[in-house]
């Protein structure tokens, strides 16, 4: 079974990393807390006049490399591999990709080893990537094709109304494959 895993918001804690970086750069403007998030794209949870600031935060050097793993994600990937699943990282770079792309690779190398970087797929359109399951925090993954994979959404406040085929948390991911 080929499992595609999104990186940010699934393996790497984009939300907490963003809030930490936002507080450091904008101490007079509190960040939107995770529980108040309603939009998949963090910039959409901020007023229009702050959106350029939001994008500068996650486009800054070191942002993606410095994200902490989401609790349980690293162990889940290792367990999937031990169970014989073919696990790939299927991640979309941000539009201002100058630092993002290389740092995504560095993050994977740091947490899984250099050989695991060969399992990375960077694509702005995940519907073009074949697999059995895509585990993503994006509630609606659209693109040029009807996806070959089934969509499981990793639970987050901004995706509660997702129409994905499954909803999981890292504590319960095994149930996805017991269906």
FISENU-878576 format. One line per 8 residues: number of its first residue (from 1); their letters; for each residue x, y, z of C-alpha. Coordinates in steps of 0.001 Angstrom, whole numbers, plus 500000, padded with zeros to 6 digits. Example, Ala and Ser with C-alpha at 12.3 -4.5 7.8 and 13.67 -1.06 7.14 Angstrom:
// residues 2
1> AS> 512300 495500 507800  513670 498940 507140
END
This chain:
// residues 179
1> XXXXXXXX> 500000 500000 500000  501352 503401 499001  500731 506052 501660  501292 509714 500789  501840 511976 503790  501677 515730 503679  504520 517345 505595  503286 520641 507094
9> XXXXXXXX> 500354 520195 509442  500681 516396 509299  504289 515603 510237  505682 519062 511025  503789 521380 513376  503311 524355 511066  500732 526000 513364  502881 526085 516476
17> XXXXXXXX> 505966 527046 514476  504051 529900 512884  502717 531186 516214  506199 531067 517753  507734 532951 514792  504839 535443 514710  505246 536286 518404  508981 536885 517873
25> XXXXXXXX> 508389 539216 514897  505134 540882 515966  505032 540940 519791  502344 543671 519797  499935 541611 517670  498962 538243 519184  498744 535322 516767  495526 533482 515996
33> XXXXXXXX> 495520 530495 518333  495089 526995 516922  491604 526571 518381  490449 529749 516589  491787 528728 513178  489024 528425 510561  490918 528562 507250  493374 526030 505874
41> XXXXXXXX> 495754 528796 504777  496965 530593 507893  496994 533973 506091  493215 533709 505627  492723 533729 509404  494312 537188 509612  492932 540578 508522  493820 541613 504970
49> XXXXXXXX> 496268 544253 506193  498330 541578 508065  498453 538917 505310  501745 540117 503808  503256 539891 507328  501939 536338 507638  503552 535315 504364  506879 536922 505322
57> XXXXXXXX> 506916 534877 508530  506661 531484 506856  508887 532517 503943  511719 533504 506288  514971 531521 506450  514866 528715 508999  511085 528604 509346  510421 525190 507782
65> XXXXXXXX> 513655 523619 509003  512833 524653 512586  509329 523172 512836  508793 520621 515584  507239 517251 514738  503563 516790 515498  503235 514474 518468  502996 510863 517333
73> XXXXXXXX> 503793 511567 513672  507388 510300 513608  506451 507113 515445  503485 506552 513116  505695 506814 510019  508195 504353 511472  505394 501958 512336  503894 502246 508845
81> XXXXXXXX> 507272 501361 507364  507649 498414 509763  504210 497195 508649  505465 497125 505061  503693 500235 503743  505426 502280 501061  505436 505730 502683  506138 508887 500684
89> XXXXXXXX> 506154 512525 501722  503919 514467 499319  504273 518136 500107  503549 521412 498355  506075 524240 498597  504829 527741 499370  504794 530265 496534  507833 532080 497961
97> XXXXXXXX> 509804 528825 497893  513355 530209 498161  513972 528680 501611  510996 526356 501847  512068 523629 499418  515547 522992 500774  514335 523291 504377  511609 520698 503814
105> XXXXXXXX> 514342 518296 502681  516500 519241 505677  513574 518613 508029  512981 515130 506618  516704 514337 506747  516903 515479 510373  513933 513381 511517  514202 510309 509260
113> XXXXXXXX> 517725 510276 507818  519187 511311 504483  518016 508187 502629  514395 509066 503423  514679 512280 501368  514443 510023 498292  510841 509409 499371  509900 513072 498970
121> XXXXXXXX> 507559 514337 496276  507179 518110 495958  504136 519119 493968  501766 522066 493926  499159 519623 492551  498870 516454 494635  496122 515089 492375  498872 514269 489856
129> XXXXXXXX> 500558 511910 492343  499446 508273 492484  498923 506480 495788  496386 504547 497830  495886 507136 500581  496823 510784 501005  496924 511884 504645  496732 515676 504616
137> XXXXXXXX> 495430 518479 506827  493999 520247 503785  490237 519628 503860  489873 519956 500077  492669 518768 497811  491908 519762 494229  493909 519912 491064  494112 518928 487420
145> XXXXXXXX> 492867 515354 487897  490519 513250 489917  492929 511796 492485  493867 508113 492380  494183 508089 496173  491631 508202 498952  491827 511265 501199  492224 511057 504968
153> XXXXXXXX> 492312 514387 506765  494426 514775 509903  492156 516431 512438  492554 520208 512849  490156 523044 513803  490187 524420 510246  489135 521158 508601  486209 519990 510725
161> XXXXXXXX> 483815 520246 507794  486000 518252 505412  484316 515774 503098  487436 513562 502994  486836 509821 503036  488335 509545 506540  489344 511681 509503  492221 510607 511726
169> XXXXXXXX> 494482 511637 514574  497934 510166 515024  496695 508289 518080  494136 506424 515947  495762 506224 512479  495805 502398 512443  492004 502378 512201  492316 503854 508704
177> XXX> 493822 500609 507448  491437 498326 509323  488512 499372 507115
END
